[in-house]
Amino acid sequence: MGIYTEQIEAQAPGKSTAEITDAVAAGLRKSGLRQGSVTVFCCHTSCSLVIMENADPSARRDLERFIERLVPEHDPDFTHTLEGPDDMPSHIKMALTRTAEVIPFVDGQLCLGTWQGVFLWEHRTKSQKRRIVLSYQGD
């Protein structure tokens, strides 16, 4: 079994999603592996990863607006506000979503559905450069 790991940087505009599917697929090509799985891991506590519809951006905007209503800023019960009113809400949104996704690949191709894409989901108001580790295992 072979293992190939690389780190990439990704950035989404504040409180939005940015597709990273092409970067995950490019890493797979570099790995030379044909079948196995890739773990996509985000090394931060105020953003997350999501596999989501990639054809119609309104689906992602609806998701983003939903989580904003679910975990609003300026909640008087939040005490962790050192970095501003988006600080604790960003951590909660990350905890409610995912910091890693595992995607199988066959014949050197990611096994994503027709309308699926891999997205970095920024929960902070200000855009941030984010470190993402891609770890491919297989043959």
Secondary structure, DSSP 8 states (H G I E B T S, - for coil): -EEEEEEEEEEE-TTEEEE-HHHHHHHHHHHT--SEEEEEEE--SSEEEEEEE-S-HHHHHHHHHHHHHHS-TT-TT----TT-TTHHHHHHHHHHSBSEEEEEEETTEE---TTEEEEEEE-SSS-EEEEEEEEEEE-
